[in-house]
Amino acid sequence: MKYLLQISLLAFLFLSSLAGSAQDSVNAKNANAKKYRLFTYNPFDQTDIKILARSLLKKGAPLRPYDSTHVPDRLHFSPLIAPNFTPQTGFQVLVGSLFAFYTDSAAREDISSVVTSIAYTQYQQTIFPVAASIWTKSNRYNIQTDWRYLNYPSMTYGLGGGTTLENGYFINYHYLRLHQSVYRTIAKNTYVGAGYDFDRYWGIQELNSMGQDSTGGKTDFDRYGFKDNATAAGVSLGFLWDSRRNQINPDGGSYLNVSYRPKFKFLGSDANWQSLLVEFRHFQQFSASSHNVLAIWSYNWLTLSGTPPYLLLPSTGWDASWNTGRGYTQGRFRGKDMVYLEAEYRFGITPDGLVGGVVFANGESFTEPVSNKFEYLAPACGLGLRIKLDKFSRTNFCVDYGWGLNGNGGFQFNIGEVF
């Protein structure tokens, strides 16, 4: 019963999309549309949920033509109000939106985006993120924003890859994250940048009595060094190579980000420590005639020196977009170092692009607290549904279900692709 709401929503969206596809096929002006069938993708005859809604509310309304060379000169807004469920949050209502736009000509720059949402959950959590990637004229600068506020009673399971669900225990905290950086082009698709990172936790509480997990043992948080507040402040120095033209939903290109992030007491941090992020993504049409995409994601988060606060250690689902480790609950694994690899195949279901699907597989590993070695691998796999919210920015509403080992699994929702 706990997934009934999600299943009902997916069934409604899928049936609506089929109706929209039928309507579009009648009205489409592109003569080539008849050459495309289910599980293929016609890039010249696209529709989205907004066009479907308009055609349903105003019968016979003309479809807006799609021109792949056209540069939209206005803001494209993709709103979303949807129920949600994850093991870490329980039931919640998500109100979110994605804004996509060009600050100049698309022939000269990549698409900019701002994503924000607010959610209140069954477990009395408040989640309010703002993420943005703004490209200036001719891609000269890229301004990146990652702000979030959380009031977040949630589960943690200890350190390393050998923990079990029985090791879990509740903690509660407030969290403010303010990360801001600016990158400047130095060559085609190549950028260097710097920024400032501020993370503040307060009101941290272990909700299990006597600092014990559900097995009665002392928690790894206590062993690591429990504190009721923590502050990390420092700079970020980065190298970026990005040949994607659309970061919201890439259909080609590659992305490499190397970010060195030292924290300093003189900037307000509780301690001096250093971390390194190395992230790579690649997108390849496979096959070219279908316009389906094979996507690869490598995410490696390493502690170079010092002792980060427990809640700032590398952890499942705590990347910038909260998407690593589909198939495991957020925070399921944690350690000083993390390596991660994922592959996803993205395919069309209806030829007008309104409905698509994905299959994915991933694996993650974390260093152990004593040996500081990678000793366990946590694999997962799953599938998902895509509903096109805006065809010009190619923004999708994403619903995924992943299966991990030992009873792990769950739904995950996104506005825009997972990576």
C-alpha positions as CSV (number, residue, x, y, z in Angstrom):
1,M,0.0,0.0,0.0
2,K,2.9,2.4,0.7
3,Y,3.7,2.6,-3.1
4,L,0.0,2.9,-4.2
5,L,0.2,6.7,-4.7
6,Q,3.4,6.5,-6.8
7,I,2.0,3.7,-8.9
8,S,-1.3,5.5,-9.5
9,L,0.6,8.7,-10.5
10,L,2.8,6.7,-12.9
11,A,-0.2,5.0,-14.5
12,F,-2.0,8.3,-15.0
13,L,1.1,10.0,-16.6
14,F,1.7,7.0,-18.8
15,L,-1.9,6.8,-20.0
16,S,-2.1,10.5,-20.5
17,S,1.1,10.4,-22.5
18,L,-0.3,7.7,-24.9
19,A,-3.3,9.9,-25.4
20,G,-1.1,12.9,-26.1
21,S,1.0,10.9,-28.5
22,A,-2.1,9.9,-30.5
23,Q,-3.2,13.5,-30.6
24,D,0.2,14.7,-31.8
25,S,0.4,12.0,-34.5
26,V,-2.9,13.3,-35.9
27,N,-1.8,16.9,-35.8
28,A,1.9,16.6,-36.7
29,K,3.0,18.4,-39.7
30,N,6.3,16.7,-40.1
31,A,5.9,14.1,-42.9
32,N,8.8,12.1,-41.5
33,A,6.9,11.4,-38.3
34,K,5.3,8.2,-39.7
35,K,8.7,6.6,-40.1
36,Y,9.1,6.5,-36.3
37,R,7.5,3.8,-34.0
38,L,7.4,3.0,-30.4
39,F,10.8,2.7,-28.7
40,T,12.3,5.0,-31.2
41,Y,12.8,8.8,-31.1
42,N,11.9,11.4,-33.7
43,P,14.0,14.5,-32.9
44,F,12.0,16.6,-35.4
45,D,8.5,16.0,-34.0
46,Q,8.6,16.5,-30.2
47,T,6.0,17.2,-27.6
48,D,5.9,17.7,-23.9
49,I,3.4,17.6,-21.0
50,K,2.6,21.3,-21.4
51,I,1.5,20.8,-25.0
52,L,-0.5,17.8,-23.9
53,A,-2.2,19.8,-21.2
54,R,-3.0,22.6,-23.6
55,S,-4.5,20.3,-26.2
56,L,-6.6,18.6,-23.6
57,L,-7.9,21.9,-22.1
58,K,-8.3,23.5,-25.5
59,K,-9.3,20.9,-28.0
60,G,-7.7,21.3,-31.4
61,A,-5.1,23.9,-30.2
62,P,-2.2,23.9,-32.8
63,L,1.0,22.2,-31.8
64,R,4.0,24.5,-31.4
65,P,6.5,23.6,-34.1
66,Y,9.9,22.3,-33.1
67,D,13.0,23.4,-34.9
68,S,16.3,21.9,-33.7
69,T,18.2,25.0,-35.0
70,H,15.9,27.5,-33.3
71,V,17.3,29.3,-30.3
72,P,14.5,30.1,-27.8
73,D,14.8,33.6,-26.6
74,R,12.6,33.2,-23.5
75,L,12.7,31.5,-20.2
76,H,11.4,27.9,-20.2
77,F,9.7,27.0,-17.0
78,S,9.1,23.4,-15.9
79,P,7.0,23.3,-12.7
80,L,6.2,20.1,-10.8
81,I,4.0,19.2,-7.9
82,A,4.2,15.5,-7.1
83,P,3.9,13.0,-4.2
84,N,7.1,11.3,-3.4
85,F,8.4,8.4,-1.2
86,T,11.9,7.4,-0.2
87,P,13.1,5.3,2.8
88,Q,15.0,8.3,4.1
89,T,12.1,10.8,4.0
90,G,8.9,8.7,4.0
91,F,6.0,10.2,2.2
92,Q,6.4,13.8,1.1
93,V,4.9,16.4,-1.3
94,L,7.5,17.9,-3.6
95,V,6.9,21.4,-5.1
96,G,9.7,22.2,-7.5
97,S,10.7,23.9,-10.8
98,L,13.4,24.0,-13.3
99,F,14.2,27.2,-15.2
100,A,16.1,26.9,-18.5
101,F,17.3,29.8,-20.6
102,Y,20.1,31.1,-22.8
103,T,21.8,34.4,-21.9
104,D,22.9,34.8,-25.5
105,S,22.7,32.7,-28.8
106,A,22.7,28.9,-28.4
107,A,25.1,28.7,-31.3
108,R,27.6,30.4,-29.0
109,E,26.8,29.1,-25.5
110,D,25.3,26.3,-23.4
111,I,21.9,26.3,-21.8
112,S,21.7,27.8,-18.3
113,S,19.5,26.3,-15.6
114,V,18.2,27.0,-12.1
115,V,16.5,24.2,-10.1
116,T,14.8,24.6,-6.8
117,S,12.2,22.8,-4.8
118,I,10.7,22.6,-1.3
119,A,9.4,19.6,0.5
120,Y,8.0,18.7,3.9
121,T,8.0,15.0,4.7
122,Q,6.3,12.3,6.8
123,Y,9.4,12.4,9.1
124,Q,9.0,16.2,9.7
125,Q,11.9,17.0,7.5
126,T,12.2,20.3,5.6
127,I,14.2,20.3,2.4
128,F,14.9,23.5,0.5
129,P,17.7,23.4,-2.2
130,V,18.7,25.9,-4.9
131,A,21.1,24.8,-7.6
132,A,22.2,26.8,-10.6
133,S,24.6,26.7,-13.5
134,I,24.7,30.0,-15.4
135,W,26.6,30.4,-18.6
136,T,27.5,34.0,-19.7
137,K,27.9,35.2,-23.2
138,S,30.0,32.9,-25.4
139,N,30.5,30.6,-22.4
140,R,33.1,32.9,-21.1
141,Y,32.1,32.3,-17.5
142,N,30.1,29.5,-15.7
143,I,28.6,30.5,-12.4
144,Q,27.7,27.5,-10.2
145,T,25.5,27.7,-7.1
146,D,24.7,25.0,-4.6
147,W,22.6,26.3,-1.6
148,R,20.4,24.3,0.6
149,Y,18.7,24.3,4.0
150,L,17.7,21.1,5.7
151,N,16.0,20.2,9.0
152,Y,16.7,16.6,8.7
153,P,15.9,13.8,11.2
154,S,17.2,10.8,9.3
155,M,19.1,7.5,9.5
156,T,22.8,6.8,9.5
157,Y,24.4,3.4,9.4
158,G,28.0,3.9,10.5
159,L,31.3,3.8,8.6
160,G,32.5,1.5,5.8
161,G,30.8,-0.9,3.5
162,G,30.3,-3.7,6.0
163,T,27.4,-2.2,7.9
164,T,23.9,-3.6,7.9
165,L,20.5,-2.1,8.1
166,E,20.4,-3.2,11.7
167,N,23.3,-0.8,12.4
168,G,21.1,2.1,11.6
169,Y,20.1,4.8,14.1
170,F,18.3,8.2,13.9
171,I,20.1,11.5,14.1
172,N,18.6,14.9,13.8
173,Y,20.2,18.2,12.7
174,H,19.8,21.5,10.9
175,Y,22.1,22.1,7.9
176,L,23.0,25.2,5.9
177,R,25.1,24.8,2.8
178,L,26.4,27.7,0.8
179,H,28.7,26.8,-2.1
180,Q,29.5,29.3,-4.8
181,S,32.1,29.1,-7.6
182,V,33.0,30.8,-10.9
183,Y,34.8,29.2,-13.8
184,R,36.4,31.0,-16.7
185,T,37.2,29.6,-20.1
186,I,40.8,29.1,-21.0
187,A,40.3,27.1,-24.2
188,K,37.4,25.5,-26.1
189,N,35.3,23.5,-23.6
190,T,38.0,24.1,-20.9
191,Y,37.6,26.1,-17.7
192,V,39.4,26.8,-14.5
193,G,37.7,28.3,-11.4
194,A,37.6,29.1,-7.8
195,G,34.9,29.4,-5.1
196,Y,33.9,29.5,-1.5
197,D,32.3,26.6,0.4
198,F,30.5,27.0,3.8
199,D,28.8,24.2,5.6
200,R,27.2,24.6,9.0
201,Y,25.4,21.9,11.1
202,W,23.7,22.6,14.4
203,G,21.4,21.0,16.9
204,I,22.8,17.5,16.1
205,Q,21.2,14.8,18.2
206,E,21.5,11.1,18.3
207,L,17.9,10.0,18.9
208,N,18.8,6.5,20.1
209,S,19.5,6.5,23.9
210,M,23.0,6.3,25.2
211,G,24.6,6.7,21.7
212,Q,23.8,3.1,20.7
213,D,22.6,1.7,17.4
214,S,19.7,-0.7,17.2
215,T,22.0,-3.7,18.0
216,G,23.0,-2.1,21.3
217,G,26.5,-1.3,20.2
218,K,28.2,2.1,20.4
219,T,27.6,4.1,17.3
220,D,30.3,4.9,14.7
221,F,29.4,8.6,15.1
222,D,30.4,8.4,18.8
223,R,33.6,6.5,18.0
224,Y,34.4,9.0,15.3
225,G,33.9,12.0,17.6
226,F,30.3,13.1,18.2
227,K,29.7,16.9,18.4
228,D,26.4,18.7,18.5
229,N,27.5,21.2,15.9
230,A,30.1,21.5,13.1
231,T,31.4,24.1,10.7
232,A,33.5,23.7,7.6
233,A,34.6,26.7,5.6
234,G,37.2,26.9,2.8
235,V,37.9,27.5,-0.8
236,S,37.5,25.3,-3.9
237,L,39.9,25.3,-6.8
238,G,38.7,23.5,-9.9
239,F,39.5,22.4,-13.5
240,L,36.5,21.7,-15.7
241,W,36.2,20.2,-19.2
242,D,32.7,20.2,-20.6
243,S,31.7,19.4,-24.2
244,R,28.0,18.9,-23.5
245,R,25.7,21.4,-25.1
246,N,22.7,20.7,-22.8
247,Q,23.6,19.9,-19.2
248,I,20.0,19.2,-18.2
249,N,19.6,16.2,-20.6
250,P,22.8,15.6,-22.6
251,D,22.6,13.6,-25.8
252,G,26.4,13.7,-26.4
253,G,29.7,15.0,-25.1
254,S,31.8,14.5,-22.0
255,Y,32.3,16.2,-18.6
256,L,35.4,16.2,-16.4
257,N,35.5,18.0,-13.1
258,V,38.5,18.0,-10.7
259,S,37.9,20.1,-7.6
260,Y,40.3,20.5,-4.7
261,R,38.6,21.7,-1.5
262,P,40.8,22.7,1.5
263,K,39.1,23.9,4.7
264,F,40.8,26.4,7.0
265,K,40.4,27.5,10.6
266,F,41.2,31.1,9.6
267,L,38.1,31.1,7.4
268,G,35.9,29.8,10.2
269,S,36.3,26.0,9.9
270,D,36.5,23.9,13.1
271,A,39.6,22.2,11.7
272,N,41.9,22.2,8.8
273,W,41.3,19.3,6.3
274,Q,41.3,18.7,2.6
275,S,39.2,16.8,0.1
276,L,39.4,16.1,-3.6
277,L,36.5,15.4,-6.1
278,V,37.2,13.8,-9.4
279,E,34.0,13.3,-11.5
280,F,33.7,12.1,-15.1
281,R,30.6,11.7,-17.3
282,H,30.3,10.6,-20.9
283,F,27.2,10.5,-23.2
284,Q,27.1,8.6,-26.5
285,Q,24.1,8.1,-28.9
286,F,23.6,4.4,-29.2
287,S,22.5,3.8,-31.8
288,A,22.6,7.0,-33.8
289,S,19.5,6.2,-35.8
290,S,17.4,5.8,-32.6
291,H,18.8,8.8,-30.7
292,N,19.0,6.7,-27.6
293,V,21.9,7.5,-25.2
294,L,24.4,5.4,-23.3
295,A,25.6,7.5,-20.2
296,I,28.6,6.7,-18.0
297,W,29.2,8.4,-14.6
298,S,32.3,8.1,-12.4
299,Y,32.2,9.9,-9.1
300,N,35.2,9.8,-6.7
301,W,35.2,11.7,-3.4
302,L,38.5,11.5,-1.5
303,T,39.7,12.8,1.9
304,L,43.4,13.9,1.4
305,S,44.2,14.9,5.0
306,G,42.6,15.9,8.3
307,T,39.4,14.8,9.8
308,P,36.2,16.1,8.2
309,P,33.0,16.2,10.4
310,Y,31.1,12.9,10.4
311,L,28.2,14.4,8.4
312,L,30.5,15.8,5.7
313,L,32.3,12.5,5.0
314,P,31.6,11.0,1.5
315,S,28.3,9.2,1.7
316,T,25.7,7.5,-0.5
317,G,23.3,10.1,-2.1
318,W,25.2,13.1,-0.8
319,D,26.7,14.3,-4.1
320,A,25.7,17.7,-5.3
321,S,22.5,16.4,-7.0
322,W,21.8,13.7,-4.3
323,N,21.8,10.9,-6.8
324,T,24.7,8.5,-6.2
325,G,23.7,5.0,-5.2
326,R,20.2,4.5,-6.6
327,G,19.0,1.3,-5.0
328,Y,20.2,2.3,-1.5
329,T,18.8,4.9,0.9
330,Q,20.6,8.2,1.3
331,G,23.4,7.9,3.8
332,R,23.4,4.1,3.6
333,F,27.3,3.9,3.3
334,R,29.8,6.4,4.6
335,G,33.6,6.6,4.8
336,K,36.7,8.8,4.3
337,D,37.0,7.9,0.7
338,M,34.4,6.9,-1.9
339,V,34.6,5.5,-5.5
340,Y,31.5,5.2,-7.6
341,L,30.6,4.1,-11.2
342,E,27.3,4.0,-12.9
343,A,26.0,3.2,-16.4
344,E,22.5,4.1,-17.7
345,Y,20.8,3.5,-21.1
346,R,18.2,6.1,-22.0
347,F,15.7,5.2,-24.6
348,G,12.5,6.6,-26.1
349,I,9.2,4.9,-25.6
350,T,6.9,7.1,-27.7
351,P,8.5,8.6,-30.8
352,D,7.4,12.1,-29.9
353,G,9.7,12.1,-26.9
354,L,6.9,12.5,-24.3
355,V,7.6,9.2,-22.6
356,G,10.9,7.5,-22.3
357,G,12.7,5.0,-20.1
358,V,16.0,4.1,-18.6
359,V,17.8,1.0,-17.2
360,F,20.8,1.5,-15.0
361,A,23.4,-0.3,-12.9
362,N,25.9,1.1,-10.4
363,G,28.5,0.2,-7.8
364,E,30.0,2.1,-4.9
365,S,32.7,1.4,-2.4
366,F,33.9,3.2,0.8
367,T,37.1,2.8,2.8
368,E,36.9,1.0,6.2
369,P,37.4,3.0,9.4
370,V,40.3,0.7,10.7
371,S,42.1,-0.5,7.6
372,N,41.4,2.6,5.5
373,K,41.0,0.2,2.5
374,F,38.2,-0.5,0.0
375,E,37.0,-3.9,1.1
376,Y,33.3,-4.0,0.1
377,L,31.4,-3.3,-3.2
378,A,27.7,-2.4,-3.1
379,P,26.1,-3.0,-6.5
380,A,22.6,-1.9,-7.5
381,C,20.5,-1.9,-10.6
382,G,17.1,-0.5,-11.6
383,L,14.8,1.1,-14.2
384,G,12.9,4.3,-14.6
385,L,10.3,6.3,-16.5
386,R,10.7,9.7,-18.1
387,I,8.0,12.2,-18.8
388,K,9.0,15.3,-20.9
389,L,8.1,18.5,-19.1
390,D,9.7,20.9,-21.6
391,K,10.8,19.9,-25.1
392,F,13.0,22.9,-25.8
393,S,15.3,22.4,-22.8
394,R,14.6,18.6,-22.9
395,T,13.7,18.6,-19.2
396,N,12.2,15.4,-17.9
397,F,10.4,14.3,-14.8
398,C,12.3,11.3,-13.7
399,V,10.9,8.4,-11.6
400,D,13.4,5.5,-10.9
401,Y,13.3,2.4,-8.8
402,G,16.5,0.7,-7.8
403,W,17.4,-2.6,-6.2
404,G,20.4,-3.0,-3.9
405,L,21.7,-5.9,-1.9
406,N,20.2,-7.3,1.4
407,G,16.7,-5.8,1.2
408,N,17.8,-2.3,0.0
409,G,15.7,-0.5,-2.6
410,G,13.4,2.3,-3.3
411,F,12.0,5.1,-5.5
412,Q,13.8,8.2,-6.5
413,F,12.3,11.3,-8.2
414,N,14.2,14.1,-10.1
415,I,13.5,17.1,-12.3
416,G,16.1,16.8,-15.0
417,E,18.3,13.7,-15.6
418,V,20.1,12.0,-12.7
419,F,23.4,12.9,-14.2
